[in-house]
Amino acid sequence: MSQTTFSDDELFGEAAAEMRDDVEEHLAAARAELPEADEVWETEADNVLGVLNALRSALDVGEAEEHLRQAKKWYTMGERADAFDDAADLAAAIEDLEGLIETIRATHDDVSDLTNAVPELRGSLQDLDADGGED
């Protein structure tokens, strides 16, 4: 029976390639969880509240944050182990995706605020109309 031997360099190279693959797979999975551009642009609703509710729903990032976390974890491990020959593309992809997720989250929060404010504003305007504008 022949026995295959692996040098430390071969094993390290294989592990580094697997780490890079893990980072890339998690980045791809995170991107797949993000809403499509048309989902946040196009809607069918009868009123502003319907539009806001549809937009708030469309701004769901799903499991994108968890996939980004996993990508960052494996990227950090690879960087600290000096396992990547050139990981500038991974660092840039992580940074871009992190920024986009933060923007989506902030927009979701803004839309949620509007979703709460618009009905209150409508109610106040209706009250004003019912009172005839008198104080």
N, CA, C and O atoms as a GROMACS GRO file, in nm:
protein
  540
    1MET      N    1   0.082  -0.116   0.000
    1MET     CA    2   0.000   0.000   0.000
    1MET      C    3   0.088   0.124   0.000
    1MET      O    4   0.180   0.137   0.081
    2SER      N    5   0.060   0.214  -0.091
    2SER     CA    6   0.139   0.336  -0.093
    2SER      C    7   0.076   0.439   0.000
    2SER      O    8  -0.045   0.446   0.018
    3GLN      N    9   0.161   0.515   0.055
    3GLN     CA   10   0.112   0.617   0.148
    3GLN      C   11   0.146   0.753   0.089
    3GLN      O   12   0.261   0.779   0.053
    4THR      N   13   0.046   0.838   0.081
    4THR     CA   14   0.067   0.972   0.030
    4THR      C   15   0.111   1.062   0.144
    4THR      O   16   0.054   1.060   0.252
    5THR      N   17   0.212   1.139   0.117
    5THR     CA   18   0.257   1.234   0.219
    5THR      C   19   0.233   1.375   0.166
    5THR      O   20   0.245   1.402   0.047
    6PHE      N   21   0.199   1.459   0.255
    6PHE     CA   22   0.174   1.598   0.219
    6PHE      C   23   0.270   1.686   0.298
    6PHE      O   24   0.291   1.667   0.418
    7SER      N   25   0.326   1.779   0.229
    7SER     CA   26   0.412   1.873   0.301
    7SER      C   27   0.325   1.977   0.371
    7SER      O   28   0.209   1.997   0.336
    8ASP      N   29   0.384   2.041   0.470
    8ASP     CA   30   0.310   2.144   0.542
    8ASP      C   31   0.267   2.256   0.447
    8ASP      O   32   0.157   2.310   0.462
    9ASP      N   33   0.351   2.289   0.351
    9ASP     CA   34   0.318   2.394   0.255
    9ASP      C   35   0.198   2.356   0.169
    9ASP      O   36   0.112   2.440   0.141
   10GLU      N   37   0.193   2.230   0.128
   10GLU     CA   38   0.079   2.183   0.048
   10GLU      C   39  -0.050   2.190   0.129
   10GLU      O   40  -0.153   2.237   0.080
   11LEU      N   41  -0.044   2.143   0.252
   11LEU     CA   42  -0.162   2.146   0.338
   11LEU      C   43  -0.206   2.290   0.368
   11LEU      O   44  -0.325   2.321   0.366
   12PHE      N   45  -0.108   2.376   0.394
   12PHE     CA   46  -0.140   2.516   0.422
   12PHE      C   47  -0.202   2.582   0.298
   12PHE      O   48  -0.299   2.657   0.310
   13GLY      N   49  -0.147   2.552   0.182
   13GLY     CA   50  -0.201   2.607   0.057
   13GLY      C   51  -0.344   2.561   0.032
   13GLY      O   52  -0.429   2.638  -0.012
   14GLU      N   53  -0.369   2.434   0.061
   14GLU     CA   54  -0.504   2.380   0.045
   14GLU      C   55  -0.601   2.445   0.144
   14GLU      O   56  -0.713   2.481   0.107
   15ALA      N   57  -0.557   2.460   0.268
   15ALA     CA   58  -0.642   2.524   0.369
   15ALA      C   59  -0.669   2.670   0.333
   15ALA      O   60  -0.780   2.719   0.352
   16ALA      N   61  -0.569   2.740   0.281
   16ALA     CA   62  -0.586   2.879   0.241
   16ALA      C   63  -0.687   2.891   0.127
   16ALA      O   64  -0.770   2.981   0.127
   17ALA      N   65  -0.680   2.800   0.032
   17ALA     CA   66  -0.775   2.800  -0.079
   17ALA      C   67  -0.917   2.774  -0.029
   17ALA      O   68  -1.012   2.835  -0.076
   18GLU      N   69  -0.929   2.682   0.067
   18GLU     CA   70  -1.061   2.653   0.124
   18GLU      C   71  -1.116   2.772   0.201
   18GLU      O   72  -1.235   2.800   0.197
   19MET      N   73  -1.027   2.843   0.272
   19MET     CA   74  -1.071   2.964   0.345
   19MET      C   75  -1.121   3.069   0.248
   19MET      O   76  -1.225   3.131   0.270
   20ARG      N   77  -1.047   3.089   0.140
   20ARG     CA   78  -1.088   3.187   0.039
   20ARG      C   79  -1.223   3.148  -0.020
   20ARG      O   80  -1.311   3.232  -0.038
   21ASP      N   81  -1.239   3.020  -0.049
   21ASP     CA   82  -1.366   2.970  -0.102
   21ASP      C   83  -1.480   2.996  -0.003
   21ASP      O   84  -1.589   3.036  -0.043
   22ASP      N   85  -1.454   2.972   0.125
   22ASP     CA   86  -1.556   2.996   0.227
   22ASP      C   87  -1.596   3.144   0.230
   22ASP      O   88  -1.715   3.176   0.236
   23VAL      N   89  -1.498   3.231   0.225
   23VAL     CA   90  -1.528   3.375   0.226
   23VAL      C   91  -1.611   3.411   0.104
   23VAL      O   92  -1.713   3.479   0.115
   24GLU      N   93  -1.569   3.365  -0.013
   24GLU     CA   94  -1.642   3.396  -0.136
   24GLU      C   95  -1.783   3.339  -0.135
   24GLU      O   96  -1.877   3.404  -0.181
   25GLU      N   97  -1.799   3.218  -0.083
   25GLU     CA   98  -1.933   3.157  -0.076
   25GLU      C   99  -2.025   3.235   0.017
   25GLU      O  100  -2.141   3.257  -0.015
   26HIS      N  101  -1.974   3.278   0.132
   26HIS     CA  102  -2.056   3.355   0.225
   26HIS      C  103  -2.088   3.494   0.168
   26HIS      O  104  -2.198   3.545   0.190
   27LEU      N  105  -1.995   3.554   0.096
   27LEU     CA  106  -2.024   3.682   0.033
   27LEU      C  107  -2.133   3.666  -0.073
   27LEU      O  108  -2.223   3.750  -0.083
   28ALA      N  109  -2.125   3.561  -0.151
   28ALA     CA  110  -2.227   3.536  -0.253
   28ALA      C  111  -2.363   3.510  -0.188
   28ALA      O  112  -2.466   3.558  -0.236
   29ALA      N  113  -2.364   3.434  -0.078
   29ALA     CA  114  -2.489   3.406  -0.009
   29ALA      C  115  -2.547   3.534   0.052
   29ALA      O  116  -2.669   3.553   0.051
   30ALA      N  117  -2.462   3.620   0.104
   30ALA     CA  118  -2.509   3.748   0.160
   30ALA      C  119  -2.570   3.833   0.049
   30ALA      O  120  -2.677   3.891   0.068
   31ARG      N  121  -2.505   3.841  -0.064
   31ARG     CA  122  -2.559   3.919  -0.177
   31ARG      C  123  -2.694   3.864  -0.221
   31ARG      O  124  -2.784   3.940  -0.255
   32ALA      N  125  -2.706   3.732  -0.221
   32ALA     CA  126  -2.831   3.669  -0.265
   32ALA      C  127  -2.947   3.700  -0.171
   32ALA      O  128  -3.063   3.698  -0.213
   33GLU      N  129  -2.917   3.729  -0.045
   33GLU     CA  130  -3.021   3.760   0.054
   33GLU      C  131  -3.073   3.904   0.042
   33GLU      O  132  -3.181   3.935   0.090
   34LEU      N  133  -2.996   3.990  -0.021
   34LEU     CA  134  -3.035   4.130  -0.031
   34LEU      C  135  -3.149   4.147  -0.130
   34LEU      O  136  -3.164   4.066  -0.223
   35PRO      N  137  -3.230   4.251  -0.111
   35PRO     CA  138  -3.342   4.272  -0.203
   35PRO      C  139  -3.293   4.307  -0.344
   35PRO      O  140  -3.185   4.363  -0.362
   36GLU      N  141  -3.374   4.273  -0.441
   36GLU     CA  142  -3.347   4.312  -0.579
   36GLU      C  143  -3.378   4.461  -0.593
   36GLU      O  144  -3.462   4.514  -0.521
   37ALA      N  145  -3.311   4.527  -0.685
   37ALA     CA  146  -3.332   4.671  -0.705
   37ALA      C  147  -3.478   4.704  -0.736
   37ALA      O  148  -3.531   4.803  -0.685
   38ASP      N  149  -3.542   4.623  -0.817
   38ASP     CA  150  -3.682   4.649  -0.853
   38ASP      C  151  -3.776   4.634  -0.733
   38ASP      O  152  -3.881   4.698  -0.728
   39GLU      N  153  -3.738   4.551  -0.637
   39GLU     CA  154  -3.821   4.532  -0.518
   39GLU      C  155  -3.832   4.660  -0.436
   39GLU      O  156  -3.935   4.683  -0.372
   40VAL      N  157  -3.729   4.741  -0.436
   40VAL     CA  158  -3.733   4.865  -0.358
   40VAL      C  159  -3.775   4.984  -0.444
   40VAL      O  160  -3.789   5.095  -0.392
   41TRP      N  161  -3.794   4.963  -0.571
   41TRP     CA  162  -3.830   5.073  -0.660
   41TRP      C  163  -3.975   5.066  -0.708
   41TRP      O  164  -4.042   5.168  -0.718
   42GLU      N  165  -4.022   4.947  -0.737
   42GLU     CA  166  -4.155   4.931  -0.792
   42GLU      C  167  -4.250   4.876  -0.687
   42GLU      O  168  -4.213   4.791  -0.606
   43THR      N  169  -4.374   4.926  -0.689
   43THR     CA  170  -4.473   4.878  -0.593
   43THR      C  171  -4.612   4.899  -0.650
   43THR      O  172  -4.633   4.981  -0.739
   44GLU      N  173  -4.703   4.826  -0.597
   44GLU     CA  174  -4.844   4.844  -0.628
   44GLU      C  175  -4.916   4.864  -0.496
   44GLU      O  176  -4.923   4.773  -0.413
   45ALA      N  177  -4.968   4.985  -0.477
   45ALA     CA  178  -5.038   5.015  -0.352
   45ALA      C  179  -5.144   5.120  -0.380
   45ALA      O  180  -5.136   5.196  -0.476
   46ASP      N  181  -5.244   5.122  -0.292
   46ASP     CA  182  -5.355   5.215  -0.308
   46ASP      C  183  -5.329   5.350  -0.241
   46ASP      O  184  -5.396   5.448  -0.271
   47ASN      N  185  -5.232   5.353  -0.150
   47ASN     CA  186  -5.206   5.479  -0.080
   47ASN      C  187  -5.061   5.481  -0.032
   47ASN      O  188  -4.987   5.385  -0.048
   48VAL      N  189  -5.023   5.594   0.027
   48VAL     CA  190  -4.886   5.612   0.074
   48VAL      C  191  -4.849   5.509   0.180
   48VAL      O  192  -4.738   5.456   0.178
   49LEU      N  193  -4.939   5.479   0.270
   49LEU     CA  194  -4.910   5.381   0.373
   49LEU      C  195  -4.882   5.243   0.312
   49LEU      O  196  -4.793   5.171   0.358
   50GLY      N  197  -4.958   5.208   0.210
   50GLY     CA  198  -4.933   5.082   0.140
   50GLY      C  199  -4.797   5.080   0.074
   50GLY      O  200  -4.727   4.979   0.076
   51VAL      N  201  -4.759   5.192   0.015
   51VAL     CA  202  -4.626   5.203  -0.047
   51VAL      C  203  -4.518   5.187   0.059
   51VAL      O  204  -4.421   5.113   0.040
   52LEU      N  205  -4.534   5.258   0.171
   52LEU     CA  206  -4.434   5.251   0.277
   52LEU      C  207  -4.424   5.110   0.336
   52LEU      O  208  -4.313   5.062   0.360
   53ASN      N  209  -4.536   5.046   0.357
   53ASN     CA  210  -4.534   4.909   0.410
   53ASN      C  211  -4.465   4.814   0.312
   53ASN      O  212  -4.388   4.727   0.352
   54ALA      N  213  -4.494   4.830   0.183
   54ALA     CA  214  -4.431   4.745   0.082
   54ALA      C  215  -4.281   4.771   0.077
   54ALA      O  216  -4.202   4.677   0.065
   55LEU      N  217  -4.241   4.896   0.086
   55LEU     CA  218  -4.099   4.930   0.084
   55LEU      C  219  -4.029   4.876   0.208
   55LEU      O  220  -3.919   4.821   0.198
   56ARG      N  221  -4.091   4.891   0.322
   56ARG     CA  222  -4.032   4.840   0.446
   56ARG      C  223  -4.011   4.688   0.435
   56ARG      O  224  -3.908   4.636   0.476
   57SER      N  225  -4.108   4.618   0.380
   57SER     CA  226  -4.095   4.473   0.361
   57SER      C  227  -3.984   4.440   0.261
   57SER      O  228  -3.910   4.343   0.279
   58ALA      N  229  -3.974   4.520   0.156
   58ALA     CA  230  -3.873   4.496   0.055
   58ALA      C  231  -3.732   4.518   0.108
   58ALA      O  232  -3.636   4.460   0.057
   59LEU      N  233  -3.718   4.600   0.210
   59LEU     CA  234  -3.587   4.632   0.266
   59LEU      C  235  -3.541   4.532   0.371
   59LEU      O  236  -3.469   4.568   0.464
   60ASP      N  237  -3.582   4.409   0.357
   60ASP     CA  238  -3.542   4.302   0.448
   60ASP      C  239  -3.411   4.242   0.396
   60ASP      O  240  -3.402   4.202   0.280
   61VAL      N  241  -3.311   4.236   0.481
   61VAL     CA  242  -3.182   4.181   0.440
   61VAL      C  243  -3.169   4.032   0.468
   61VAL      O  244  -3.065   3.972   0.441
   62GLY      N  245  -3.274   3.972   0.524
   62GLY     CA  246  -3.273   3.829   0.548
   62GLY      C  247  -3.152   3.785   0.630
   62GLY      O  248  -3.122   3.843   0.734
   63GLU      N  249  -3.084   3.684   0.582
   63GLU     CA  250  -2.968   3.630   0.651
   63GLU      C  251  -2.837   3.691   0.602
   63GLU      O  252  -2.729   3.639   0.630
   64ALA      N  253  -2.846   3.802   0.529
   64ALA     CA  254  -2.725   3.864   0.473
   64ALA      C  255  -2.624   3.900   0.580
   64ALA      O  256  -2.504   3.881   0.561
   65GLU      N  257  -2.670   3.952   0.692
   65GLU     CA  258  -2.578   3.991   0.799
   65GLU      C  259  -2.504   3.870   0.856
   65GLU      O  260  -2.385   3.880   0.886
   66GLU      N  261  -2.572   3.759   0.871
   66GLU     CA  262  -2.505   3.639   0.923
   66GLU      C  263  -2.403   3.586   0.823
   66GLU      O  264  -2.294   3.544   0.862
   67HIS      N  265  -2.436   3.589   0.695
   67HIS     CA  266  -2.339   3.545   0.594
   67HIS      C  267  -2.220   3.640   0.589
   67HIS      O  268  -2.106   3.596   0.574
   68LEU      N  269  -2.245   3.769   0.602
   68LEU     CA  270  -2.135   3.865   0.605
   68LEU      C  271  -2.047   3.840   0.727
   68LEU      O  272  -1.924   3.846   0.718
   69ARG      N  273  -2.107   3.811   0.840
   69ARG     CA  274  -2.031   3.782   0.962
   69ARG      C  275  -1.940   3.660   0.940
   69ARG      O  276  -1.824   3.662   0.979
   70GLN      N  277  -1.995   3.557   0.878
   70GLN     CA  278  -1.915   3.437   0.851
   70GLN      C  279  -1.801   3.468   0.753
   70GLN      O  280  -1.689   3.420   0.770
   71ALA      N  281  -1.830   3.549   0.651
   71ALA     CA  282  -1.726   3.586   0.556
   71ALA      C  283  -1.615   3.663   0.626
   71ALA      O  284  -1.497   3.638   0.602
   72LYS      N  285  -1.654   3.757   0.712
   72LYS     CA  286  -1.554   3.836   0.785
   72LYS      C  287  -1.473   3.747   0.880
   72LYS      O  288  -1.353   3.768   0.896
   73LYS      N  289  -1.538   3.651   0.941
   73LYS     CA  290  -1.469   3.560   1.034
   73LYS      C  291  -1.360   3.482   0.960
   73LYS      O  292  -1.245   3.478   1.004
   74TRP      N  293  -1.397   3.422   0.847
   74TRP     CA  294  -1.298   3.343   0.772
   74TRP      C  295  -1.193   3.431   0.708
   74TRP      O  296  -1.076   3.392   0.697
   75TYR      N  297  -1.232   3.549   0.665
   75TYR     CA  298  -1.134   3.644   0.609
   75TYR      C  299  -1.033   3.683   0.717
   75TYR      O  300  -0.912   3.684   0.691
   76THR      N  301  -1.080   3.714   0.836
   76THR     CA  302  -0.992   3.753   0.946
   76THR      C  303  -0.895   3.639   0.980
   76THR      O  304  -0.776   3.662   1.000
   77MET      N  305  -0.948   3.518   0.986
   77MET     CA  306  -0.861   3.403   1.014
   77MET      C  307  -0.752   3.391   0.906
   77MET      O  308  -0.634   3.372   0.937
   78GLY      N  309  -0.793   3.402   0.782
   78GLY     CA  310  -0.696   3.391   0.672
   78GLY      C  311  -0.594   3.502   0.673
   78GLY      O  312  -0.476   3.477   0.647
   79GLU      N  313  -0.637   3.623   0.702
   79GLU     CA  314  -0.544   3.736   0.708
   79GLU      C  315  -0.445   3.720   0.822
   79GLU      O  316  -0.325   3.741   0.804
   80ARG      N  317  -0.495   3.684   0.939
   80ARG     CA  318  -0.406   3.669   1.055
   80ARG      C  319  -0.306   3.555   1.035
   80ARG      O  320  -0.194   3.559   1.086
   81ALA      N  321  -0.348   3.453   0.962
   81ALA     CA  322  -0.258   3.341   0.934
   81ALA      C  323  -0.169   3.369   0.813
   81ALA      O  324  -0.086   3.286   0.775
   82ASP      N  325  -0.188   3.487   0.754
   82ASP     CA  326  -0.116   3.524   0.632
   82ASP      C  327  -0.132   3.416   0.525
   82ASP      O  328  -0.038   3.376   0.457
   83ALA      N  329  -0.258   3.369   0.514
   83ALA     CA  330  -0.288   3.258   0.424
   83ALA      C  331  -0.321   3.303   0.281
   83ALA      O  332  -0.317   3.223   0.188
   84PHE      N  333  -0.353   3.428   0.264
   84PHE     CA  334  -0.393   3.476   0.132
   84PHE      C  335  -0.276   3.547   0.064
   84PHE      O  336  -0.210   3.631   0.124
   85ASP      N  337  -0.252   3.510  -0.062
   85ASP     CA  338  -0.148   3.579  -0.139
   85ASP      C  339  -0.191   3.723  -0.165
   85ASP      O  340  -0.113   3.817  -0.148
   86ASP      N  341  -0.314   3.739  -0.207
   86ASP     CA  342  -0.368   3.872  -0.234
   86ASP      C  343  -0.515   3.869  -0.200
   86ASP      O  344  -0.595   3.804  -0.268
   87ALA      N  345  -0.551   3.938  -0.095
   87ALA     CA  346  -0.690   3.936  -0.050
   87ALA      C  347  -0.756   4.073  -0.058
   87ALA      O  348  -0.859   4.097   0.004
   88ALA      N  349  -0.696   4.163  -0.135
   88ALA     CA  350  -0.753   4.298  -0.147
   88ALA      C  351  -0.894   4.292  -0.204
   88ALA      O  352  -0.980   4.371  -0.164
   89ASP      N  353  -0.918   4.199  -0.295
   89ASP     CA  354  -1.052   4.187  -0.353
   89ASP      C  355  -1.153   4.142  -0.249
   89ASP      O  356  -1.267   4.188  -0.249
   90LEU      N  357  -1.112   4.053  -0.160
   90LEU     CA  358  -1.202   4.007  -0.054
   90LEU      C  359  -1.231   4.120   0.044
   90LEU      O  360  -1.346   4.141   0.084
   91ALA      N  361  -1.128   4.192   0.083
   91ALA     CA  362  -1.145   4.304   0.177
   91ALA      C  363  -1.239   4.408   0.118
   91ALA      O  364  -1.327   4.459   0.187
   92ALA      N  365  -1.222   4.439  -0.010
   92ALA     CA  366  -1.308   4.538  -0.076
   92ALA      C  367  -1.452   4.489  -0.085
   92ALA      O  368  -1.545   4.566  -0.064
   93ALA      N  369  -1.469   4.362  -0.117
   93ALA     CA  370  -1.604   4.305  -0.128
   93ALA      C  371  -1.674   4.307   0.008
   93ALA      O  372  -1.793   4.338   0.016
   94ILE      N  373  -1.601   4.273   0.113
   94ILE     CA  374  -1.658   4.275   0.248
   94ILE      C  375  -1.698   4.417   0.286
   94ILE      O  376  -1.808   4.440   0.337
   95GLU      N  377  -1.610   4.511   0.261
   95GLU     CA  378  -1.638   4.651   0.295
   95GLU      C  379  -1.758   4.705   0.217
   95GLU      O  380  -1.844   4.772   0.274
   96ASP      N  381  -1.764   4.675   0.088
   96ASP     CA  382  -1.876   4.721   0.006
   96ASP      C  383  -2.008   4.662   0.054
   96ASP      O  384  -2.109   4.732   0.066
   97LEU      N  385  -2.007   4.533   0.082
   97LEU     CA  386  -2.128   4.465   0.126
   97LEU      C  387  -2.172   4.515   0.263
   97LEU      O  388  -2.291   4.534   0.288
   98GLU      N  389  -2.077   4.536   0.350
   98GLU     CA  390  -2.107   4.588   0.484
   98GLU      C  391  -2.172   4.727   0.473
   98GLU      O  392  -2.269   4.756   0.543
   99GLY      N  393  -2.118   4.812   0.386
   99GLY     CA  394  -2.174   4.945   0.365
   99GLY      C  395  -2.315   4.939   0.308
   99GLY      O  396  -2.402   5.015   0.350
  100LEU      N  397  -2.337   4.850   0.214
  100LEU     CA  398  -2.469   4.836   0.154
  100LEU      C  399  -2.572   4.787   0.255
  100LEU      O  400  -2.684   4.838   0.260
  101ILE      N  401  -2.534   4.690   0.336
  101ILE     CA  402  -2.626   4.638   0.439
  101ILE      C  403  -2.659   4.749   0.539
  101ILE      O  404  -2.774   4.762   0.581
  102GLU      N  405  -2.559   4.827   0.578
  102GLU     CA  406  -2.584   4.939   0.670
  102GLU      C  407  -2.680   5.040   0.607
  102GLU      O  408  -2.769   5.091   0.676
  103THR      N  409  -2.664   5.069   0.479
  103THR     CA  410  -2.753   5.162   0.410
  103THR      C  411  -2.895   5.108   0.405
  103THR      O  412  -2.990   5.181   0.429
  104ILE      N  413  -2.908   4.980   0.374
  104ILE     CA  414  -3.041   4.918   0.370
  104ILE      C  415  -3.106   4.923   0.508
  104ILE      O  416  -3.224   4.956   0.520
  105ARG      N  417  -3.030   4.891   0.611
  105ARG     CA  418  -3.083   4.895   0.749
  105ARG      C  419  -3.128   5.037   0.786
  105ARG      O  420  -3.236   5.054   0.843
  106ALA      N  421  -3.046   5.137   0.755
  106ALA     CA  422  -3.081   5.275   0.787
  106ALA      C  423  -3.205   5.319   0.710
  106ALA      O  424  -3.291   5.387   0.765
  107THR      N  425  -3.214   5.280   0.584
  107THR     CA  426  -3.331   5.312   0.503
  107THR      C  427  -3.455   5.244   0.559
  107THR      O  428  -3.562   5.304   0.565
  108HIS      N  429  -3.441   5.119   0.600
  108HIS     CA  430  -3.552   5.046   0.662
  108HIS      C  431  -3.602   5.121   0.786
  108HIS      O  432  -3.722   5.135   0.807
  109ASP      N  433  -3.508   5.167   0.868
  109ASP     CA  434  -3.545   5.242   0.988
  109ASP      C  435  -3.617   5.372   0.952
  109ASP      O  436  -3.716   5.408   1.016
  110ASP      N  437  -3.567   5.442   0.850
  110ASP     CA  438  -3.632   5.566   0.806
  110ASP      C  439  -3.774   5.539   0.757
  110ASP      O  440  -3.867   5.613   0.790
  111VAL      N  441  -3.790   5.435   0.678
  111VAL     CA  442  -3.922   5.400   0.625
  111VAL      C  443  -4.015   5.360   0.740
  111VAL      O  444  -4.133   5.394   0.739
  112SER      N  445  -3.962   5.289   0.838
  112SER     CA  446  -4.044   5.252   0.955
  112SER      C  447  -4.092   5.376   1.029
  112SER      O  448  -4.208   5.383   1.071
  113ASP      N  449  -4.004   5.474   1.044
  113ASP     CA  450  -4.043   5.599   1.108
  113ASP      C  451  -4.155   5.667   1.029
  113ASP      O  452  -4.252   5.715   1.088
  114LEU      N  453  -4.141   5.671   0.897
  114LEU     CA  454  -4.245   5.732   0.813
  114LEU      C  455  -4.375   5.653   0.820
  114LEU      O  456  -4.484   5.710   0.820
  115THR      N  457  -4.362   5.521   0.825
  115THR     CA  458  -4.481   5.436   0.832
  115THR      C  459  -4.561   5.467   0.958
  115THR      O  460  -4.684   5.457   0.958
  116ASN      N  461  -4.492   5.503   1.064
  116ASN     CA  462  -4.560   5.540   1.188
  116ASN      C  463  -4.609   5.684   1.185
  116ASN      O  464  -4.715   5.715   1.239
  117ALA      N  465  -4.532   5.773   1.123
  117ALA     CA  466  -4.564   5.916   1.124
  117ALA      C  467  -4.678   5.953   1.031
  117ALA      O  468  -4.760   6.038   1.065
  118VAL      N  469  -4.686   5.891   0.916
  118VAL     CA  470  -4.787   5.930   0.816
  118VAL      C  471  -4.930   5.910   0.866
  118VAL      O  472  -5.012   6.001   0.849
  119PRO      N  473  -4.964   5.798   0.927
  119PRO     CA  474  -5.100   5.785   0.979
  119PRO      C  475  -5.131   5.888   1.090
  119PRO      O  476  -5.243   5.939   1.098
  120GLU      N  477  -5.031   5.917   1.174
  120GLU     CA  478  -5.051   6.018   1.277
  120GLU      C  479  -5.076   6.155   1.215
  120GLU      O  480  -5.163   6.229   1.259
  121LEU      N  481  -4.998   6.186   1.112
  121LEU     CA  482  -5.016   6.313   1.042
  121LEU      C  483  -5.153   6.320   0.977
  121LEU      O  484  -5.222   6.422   0.985
  122ARG      N  485  -5.194   6.213   0.914
  122ARG     CA  486  -5.326   6.209   0.851
  122ARG      C  487  -5.435   6.231   0.956
  122ARG      O  488  -5.529   6.307   0.934
  123GLY      N  489  -5.422   6.163   1.071
  123GLY     CA  490  -5.520   6.179   1.178
  123GLY      C  491  -5.526   6.323   1.228
  123GLY      O  492  -5.634   6.377   1.252
  124SER      N  493  -5.411   6.384   1.243
  124SER     CA  494  -5.407   6.524   1.288
  124SER      C  495  -5.473   6.616   1.186
  124SER      O  496  -5.547   6.708   1.223
  125LEU      N  497  -5.447   6.592   1.059
  125LEU     CA  498  -5.509   6.674   0.954
  125LEU      C  499  -5.660   6.651   0.949
  125LEU      O  500  -5.736   6.745   0.928
  126GLN      N  501  -5.703   6.526   0.969
  126GLN     CA  502  -5.846   6.499   0.972
  126GLN      C  503  -5.912   6.568   1.091
  126GLN      O  504  -6.022   6.622   1.078
  127ASP      N  505  -5.845   6.566   1.207
  127ASP     CA  506  -5.898   6.635   1.324
  127ASP      C  507  -5.910   6.785   1.298
  127ASP      O  508  -6.008   6.848   1.337
  128LEU      N  509  -5.810   6.840   1.232
  128LEU     CA  510  -5.811   6.981   1.200
  128LEU      C  511  -5.928   7.015   1.108
  128LEU      O  512  -5.997   7.115   1.128
  129ASP      N  513  -5.951   6.931   1.008
  129ASP     CA  514  -6.061   6.951   0.916
  129ASP      C  515  -6.196   6.939   0.988
  129ASP      O  516  -6.288   7.016   0.962
  130ALA      N  517  -6.206   6.842   1.080
  130ALA     CA  518  -6.331   6.821   1.154
  130ALA      C  519  -6.360   6.938   1.246
  130ALA      O  520  -6.476   6.973   1.269
  131ASP      N  521  -6.255   7.000   1.300
  131ASP     CA  522  -6.274   7.116   1.388
  131ASP      C  523  -6.296   7.243   1.310
  131ASP      O  524  -6.325   7.348   1.368
  132GLY      N  525  -6.284   7.235   1.180
  132GLY     CA  526  -6.301   7.354   1.096
  132GLY      C  527  -6.183   7.448   1.104
  132GLY      O  528  -6.193   7.565   1.066
  133GLY      N  529  -6.072   7.397   1.152
  133GLY     CA  530  -5.951   7.477   1.159
  133GLY      C  531  -5.949   7.571   1.278
  133GLY      O  532  -5.861   7.656   1.288
  134GLU      N  533  -6.046   7.557   1.371
  134GLU     CA  534  -6.052   7.646   1.486
  134GLU      C  535  -5.969   7.590   1.601
  134GLU      O  536  -5.960   7.468   1.619
  135ASP      N  537  -5.909   7.679   1.677
  135ASP     CA  538  -5.831   7.636   1.794
  135ASP      C  539  -5.913   7.647   1.919
  135ASP      O  540  -5.864   7.615   2.028
   0.00000   0.00000   0.00000
